[in-house]
Amino acid sequence: MTASSASAPDRLQAVLKALQPVMGERISTAPSVREEHSHGEAMNASNLPEAVVFAESTQDVATVLRHCHEWRVPVVAFGAGTSVEGHVVPPEQAISLDLSRMTAIVELNAEDLDCRVQAGITRQTLNVEIRDTGLFFPVDPGGEATIGGMCATRASGTAAVRYGTMKENVLGLTVVLATGEIIRTG
Ligand SMILES: Cc1cc2nc3c(=O)[nH]c(=O)nc-3n(C[C@H](O)[C@H](O)[C@H](O)COP(=O)(O)OP(=O)(O)OC[C@H]3O[C@@H](n4cnc5c(N)ncnc54)[C@H](O)[C@@H]3O)c2cc1C
């Protein structure tokens, strides 16, 4: 079977089979988990992903994207699902890639006024964690959004006039391309 000759359901099964040894129980096809990942905060947009995969590292993300790219299976990243324009709604025969377990603060450099975080940490959690330094992360889109989701939507919010949007506050990114290649920006 090849990606160009196989049907969409067969390609999806090929990806899940390839991911099973690496991701194991971090692949879920439970109806409740699929339902949670079928929509954001938009009122009328939803569609079930066939499976939800929970990434815990950049390498996990790269592995999922590499297999999805190889088998031409659609994959949609999922942070906190607070976006309001249907961004997280998967197409048919797709995988939802959940980043919400990637919550580490990798580096905190108070004197440089910066930090490095994983994509799934929420802005509220980040602010609680750095409160003792006297610093805060100012972009506030209202919902309990993840930093990765906020980067993807270039979030703004109530403090944007004074402190800027994500564009002004993000110094660099580790990006996994659709092929699974990992690049650094900034
Ligand atoms: C009450 C309310 C008020 C809001 N007000 C504002 C506002 O004032 N300004 C504003 O900008 N937004 C606002 N929003 C929208 C929302 O909070 C933002 O779009 C936020 O940036 C989404 O973050 P999230 O973690 O929920 O991302 P999700 O909704 O999970 O995902 C959003 C998009 O980012 C992609 N994505 C998620 N994580 C990653 C990742 N790690 N890497 C790559 N792509 C990723 C998803 O595939 C999707 O396309 C509001 C939402 C609500 C519910």
The ligand as an SDF file (V2000), in Angstrom:
LIG
                    3D

 53 58  0  0  0  0  0  0  0  0999 V2000
  -13.9550   34.7450   25.5940 C   0  0  0  0  0  0  0  0  0  0  0  0
  -12.8500   34.7840   24.5660 C   0  0  0  0  0  0  0  0  0  0  0  0
  -12.2300   35.9880   24.2770 C   0  0  0  0  0  0  0  0  0  0  0  0
  -11.2120   36.0560   23.3340 C   0  0  0  0  0  0  0  0  0  0  0  0
  -10.5940   37.2490   23.0730 N   0  0  0  0  0  0  0  0  0  0  0  0
   -9.5540   37.3040   22.2240 C   0  0  0  0  0  0  0  0  0  0  0  0
   -8.8370   38.5320   22.0040 C   0  0  0  0  0  0  0  0  0  0  0  0
   -9.1480   39.5610   22.5830 O   0  0  0  0  0  0  0  0  0  0  0  0
   -7.7740   38.5160   21.1470 N   0  0  0  0  0  0  0  0  0  0  0  0
   -7.3980   37.3760   20.4990 C   0  0  0  0  0  0  0  0  0  0  0  0
   -6.4180   37.4060   19.7660 O   0  0  0  0  0  0  0  0  0  0  0  0
   -8.0690   36.2000   20.6710 N   0  0  0  0  0  0  0  0  0  0  0  0
   -9.1290   36.1450   21.5080 C   0  0  0  0  0  0  0  0  0  0  0  0
   -9.7800   34.9480   21.7030 N   0  0  0  0  0  0  0  0  0  0  0  0
   -9.4380   33.7700   20.8910 C   0  0  0  0  0  0  0  0  0  0  0  0
   -8.4360   32.7650   21.4980 C   0  0  0  0  0  0  0  0  0  0  0  0
   -8.3080   32.8840   22.8870 O   0  0  0  0  0  0  0  0  0  0  0  0
   -7.0750   32.9520   20.8060 C   0  0  0  0  0  0  0  0  0  0  0  0
   -7.2070   32.6950   19.4300 O   0  0  0  0  0  0  0  0  0  0  0  0
   -5.9600   32.0730   21.3840 C   0  0  0  0  0  0  0  0  0  0  0  0
   -4.7450   32.5190   20.8100 O   0  0  0  0  0  0  0  0  0  0  0  0
   -6.1420   30.5840   21.0700 C   0  0  0  0  0  0  0  0  0  0  0  0
   -5.2390   29.8360   21.8740 O   0  0  0  0  0  0  0  0  0  0  0  0
   -5.5280   28.2890   22.1670 P   0  0  0  0  0  0  0  0  0  0  0  0
   -4.4130   27.7570   22.9850 O   0  0  0  0  0  0  0  0  0  0  0  0
   -6.8880   28.1140   22.7350 O   0  0  0  0  0  0  0  0  0  0  0  0
   -5.4330   27.7030   20.7060 O   0  0  0  0  0  0  0  0  0  0  0  0
   -6.4340   26.7050   19.9640 P   0  0  0  0  0  0  0  0  0  0  0  0
   -7.8030   27.3050   19.9200 O   0  0  0  0  0  0  0  0  0  0  0  0
   -6.3050   25.3600   20.5360 O   0  0  0  0  0  0  0  0  0  0  0  0
   -5.7850   26.7290   18.5080 O   0  0  0  0  0  0  0  0  0  0  0  0
   -5.8050   27.9100   17.7340 C   0  0  0  0  0  0  0  0  0  0  0  0
   -5.0490   27.6680   16.4310 C   0  0  0  0  0  0  0  0  0  0  0  0
   -3.6740   27.4800   16.7250 O   0  0  0  0  0  0  0  0  0  0  0  0
   -3.2300   26.2030   16.2800 C   0  0  0  0  0  0  0  0  0  0  0  0
   -2.3050   25.7650   17.3080 N   0  0  0  0  0  0  0  0  0  0  0  0
   -2.5880   25.5260   18.6240 C   0  0  0  0  0  0  0  0  0  0  0  0
   -1.4790   25.2020   19.2840 N   0  0  0  0  0  0  0  0  0  0  0  0
   -0.4700   25.2100   18.3680 C   0  0  0  0  0  0  0  0  0  0  0  0
    0.9170   24.9510   18.4440 C   0  0  0  0  0  0  0  0  0  0  0  0
    1.5160   24.6170   19.5940 N   0  0  0  0  0  0  0  0  0  0  0  0
    1.6490   25.0600   17.3090 N   0  0  0  0  0  0  0  0  0  0  0  0
    1.0720   25.4000   16.1360 C   0  0  0  0  0  0  0  0  0  0  0  0
   -0.2450   25.6600   15.9960 N   0  0  0  0  0  0  0  0  0  0  0  0
   -1.0020   25.5740   17.1020 C   0  0  0  0  0  0  0  0  0  0  0  0
   -4.4870   25.3730   16.1320 C   0  0  0  0  0  0  0  0  0  0  0  0
   -4.3500   24.3730   15.1550 O   0  0  0  0  0  0  0  0  0  0  0  0
   -5.4740   26.4270   15.6730 C   0  0  0  0  0  0  0  0  0  0  0  0
   -5.3370   26.6670   14.2940 O   0  0  0  0  0  0  0  0  0  0  0  0
  -10.8220   34.8780   22.6500 C   0  0  0  0  0  0  0  0  0  0  0  0
  -11.4460   33.6490   22.9490 C   0  0  0  0  0  0  0  0  0  0  0  0
  -12.4510   33.6030   23.8830 C   0  0  0  0  0  0  0  0  0  0  0  0
  -13.1100   32.2820   24.1760 C   0  0  0  0  0  0  0  0  0  0  0  0
  1  2  1  0
  2  3  1  0
  2 52  2  0
  3  4  2  0
  4  5  1  0
  4 50  1  0
  5  6  2  0
  6  7  1  0
  6 13  1  0
  7  8  2  0
  7  9  1  0
  9 10  1  0
 10 11  2  0
 10 12  1  0
 12 13  2  0
 13 14  1  0
 14 15  1  0
 14 50  1  0
 15 16  1  0
 16 17  1  0
 16 18  1  0
 18 19  1  0
 18 20  1  0
 20 21  1  0
 20 22  1  0
 22 23  1  0
 23 24  1  0
 24 25  2  0
 24 26  1  0
 24 27  1  0
 27 28  1  0
 28 29  2  0
 28 30  1  0
 28 31  1  0
 31 32  1  0
 32 33  1  0
 33 34  1  0
 33 48  1  0
 34 35  1  0
 35 36  1  0
 35 46  1  0
 36 37  1  0
 36 45  1  0
 37 38  2  0
 38 39  1  0
 39 40  1  0
 39 45  2  0
 40 41  1  0
 40 42  2  0
 42 43  1  0
 43 44  2  0
 44 45  1  0
 46 47  1  0
 46 48  1  0
 48 49  1  0
 50 51  2  0
 51 52  1  0
 52 53  1  0
M  END
$$$$
